[in-house]
Structures are given as structure tokens and as C-alpha cells.
């Protein structure tokens, strides 16, 4: 009898040293996790398996994910579970506001799953959360990271902009060529139009967007995304390394070096963004509070320079 040869195991790509992080063990991390559980809140930090969770949670920084923990889409890069979501929790806005107060947050980031099952895509819940935070914590600045509100973005954005978040973030995620495989439920130019709409409705709101590198994008494609973002008057660009959450997700094509991220960042700054964050571990809400203060200062300096030139 011939022995059967074992099936070859899939090759595991070893992460370079610059992308490795230590497992979270601090007391601050445990306290933040306990608070989120006590308020029945979900965080994108956990759901998306963010590599910075240990650092952020130890400092009591967390990105709250509203509208449940189940997404109606299945993007090839995302670790959030897909399926039919539960009903919207009416207590969620107050629970988020209570958690922000208990943590003493100066700046909070609110994101959500895609809720294509809802008539407004979940926009009303964003508004309720913003209003609850403003009422309980009037000095806390608010950053939102919304989905694209497919086929309903005009009404959804109008509703949210009227509630006046301090920062409106919506990520383009990758270059247009890769959308069919990486972000199949979305449309690149629809996402750009969403961010343009925010600026048209209220130019005082900071806009922000980010992309992942390492999915097979070409350098000139990344430059074109920067130009498209500037055409939409986006203030803040984030760029970080894509990491494969599980073997079922899109593969990492390459690990972009810190030097290459630095080069991309320099080019982006030269194109006129108010602020750029570009490094392997950069994520949308990483250092969000500090970055908001930098962005506000950058705008003030830009306006002062323009006034002096008149």
C-alpha cells in the first residue's frame, strides 16, 4: 500500500519586525474592556482585530462601533462578521455617551457596520449618538467614521452633517482597480462624492479618509487616489499596512516598508492635505484625538497665512 502524501500547508507569511506588536496585558486595557462590556458596546478595535488595541485601550482610547456587530456586506479585507443584523438598540446612544463620560474622553470616534437593511442606512442612529454625547459631554469633540450609505448617501449625509460632528471620516480603503475584489459592495467614486457632499453642506467640518497598502496597488495608483481626495477637498489622509485577519480574507501582497510609507506621506503633504498619517501601524482612529488637535492648528495657521497675504 502506498502511503498518501500529506497535503501541502498554505505558506504562512512572516510579519516583518516593524509590524509586530505585543499582546495587550495592561490594567488600562482590562478596564476599558470591562467598561465596554458593562455598557453592551461593541468596538471596532476588537471586531477588526486592530494591532494597536493594546496601546489605545491602555490609554482609555476606543472606537465605538454602533448599530450592532453584524455587517450586511462581506468585504475581502474586513474581519467584522457578516449576516442579518439585529434590531437597532434604542439604548445605544445613551450608553455611548455614558461610556465617553466615564472614560473622560476629550475626543471620541464613532463608527458602524454597514446596515443596508435600514431605510436610512443607520444615519439616524449616528445623529442620536452625536446628540447624546453633546448633551452629556459638551466639551468632547466627535469624530465619525461612516459607511457609504449605498444609494441613499445624500439624505443620510445631510442628516448627519446637520448634527455637526467635528470630523467626518469615510475610508476609500484601496485604489479603484482593486474595488471589485477588495470592496465589491462599494463604488470608489460614490465614496468620493459622499465626502464632497460633506464639504459642500458644511465646509467647517473636517473630512478624513484612508487607504490600506499592501494589497497589490501600484505607486502611481496611490498618487492618483491622493489627487482624487484633494479634488474632493479632504483634509486628512491616513495610510496603513493591510494585515490579513484570517486565511479566508484577501492575502497580503507585500509588506510596505516604513521608508516607503514615509515617502508616500511626504508626497501627500506636498499635495496640500492639512494632515497626513502614514506608517505601517496607522489606522483610521489611531491617535485620533492628538491628530484632531494638529488638524485644527493646521487649519488656523493656513487661514492666518491666507489673511496675511491679502
Secondary structure, 3 states (H helix, E strand, C coil): CCCCCCCCCCCCCCCCHHHCCCCCCCHHHHHHHHHHHHCCCEEHHHHCCCCCHHHHHHCCCCEEEECCCEECCCCCCCCCEECCCCCCCCCHHHHHHHHHHHHCCCEEEEEECCCCCCCCCCHHHHHHHHHHHHHHCCCCEEEEECCCCCCCHHHHHHHHHHCCCCEEECCCECCHHHHHHHCCCCCHHHHHHHHHHHHHHCCCCEEEEEEEECCCCCHHHHHHHHHHHHHCCCCEEEEEECCCCCCCCCCCCCCCCHHHHHHHHHHHHHCCCCEEEECCCCCCCCCHHHHHHHHHHHHHHHHHHHHHHC
